[in-house]
Amino acid sequence: MIQVFVTGGTFDKEYNYLTGELFFKDTHLKEMFERGRCEVDIDIKTLMMLDSLEMRDEDRAIIKYNCAKTPSNRIILTHGTDTMVETAQMLARAKLENKTIVLTGAMIPYAFGTSSDGFFNLGSALAFAQVLPPGVYVVMNGRYFNWNNVRKNKQTGTFEELHQNEDAEMKA
């Protein structure tokens, strides 16, 4: 069984047509797995509904506790993209033995329909969670990244390897 923990992030934001603001109502994960015709045994548990910019150490402690407590050794964590890497680092440093933890998110809310990358990222996370060895990973845009070799590129809105960019910058 794969344990899926929901923490919020753009993945689960809704759009208020009157005010133009994004807000949280409920997670879309159950619907997404159903629409994707998922046949993998999963358990979805909402831990919180936060924008990751509002996430504090106390919230990360809740995430770490639940990852350690679950009997599943395969975990998907939906998370806001702005601080996803910080949470991945915290989980890796916690040294949760024999657990494969995959963090994923979206740049565009699932509620926005076909323009959202959330559906693709969730499917990718589900696949990578089944095949990657124990460790902590960030999965975005069909790629997986080790927790200590990833960053969000705020100019492109994508995730990239740290060391690959450093090598490219040295050659330039």
HUKAHU-V737351 format. One record per backbone hydrogen bond with DSSP energy under -1.0 kcal/mol. CO is the residue of the C=O (numbers start at 1). NH is the residue of the N-H. If there is no record, write none. Layout:
co=CO nh=NH
co=CO nh=NH
This chain:
co=2 nh=43
co=3 nh=76
co=4 nh=45
co=5 nh=78
co=6 nh=47
co=6 nh=48
co=7 nh=50
co=9 nh=12
co=10 nh=13
co=11 nh=110
co=14 nh=23
co=16 nh=20
co=21 nh=16
co=23 nh=14
co=28 nh=32
co=29 nh=33
co=30 nh=34
co=31 nh=35
co=32 nh=36
co=33 nh=38
co=34 nh=37
co=41 nh=2
co=43 nh=4
co=45 nh=6
co=50 nh=9
co=51 nh=54
co=56 nh=60
co=57 nh=61
co=58 nh=62
co=59 nh=63
co=60 nh=64
co=61 nh=65
co=62 nh=66
co=63 nh=67
co=64 nh=68
co=65 nh=69
co=66 nh=70
co=73 nh=100
co=74 nh=3
co=75 nh=102
co=76 nh=5
co=77 nh=104
co=78 nh=7
co=83 nh=87
co=84 nh=88
co=85 nh=89
co=86 nh=90
co=87 nh=91
co=88 nh=92
co=89 nh=93
co=90 nh=94
co=92 nh=95
co=96 nh=99
co=99 nh=135
co=100 nh=75
co=101 nh=137
co=102 nh=77
co=103 nh=139
co=104 nh=79
co=109 nh=112
co=110 nh=113
co=113 nh=116
co=117 nh=121
co=118 nh=122
co=119 nh=123
co=120 nh=124
co=121 nh=125
co=122 nh=126
co=123 nh=127
co=124 nh=128
co=125 nh=129
co=128 nh=132
co=135 nh=101
co=136 nh=147
co=137 nh=103
co=138 nh=145
co=140 nh=143
co=143 nh=140
co=145 nh=138
co=146 nh=149
co=151 nh=160
co=153 nh=157
co=158 nh=153
co=160 nh=151
co=161 nh=165
co=162 nh=166
co=163 nh=167
co=164 nh=168
co=165 nh=169
co=166 nh=170
co=167 nh=171
co=168 nh=172
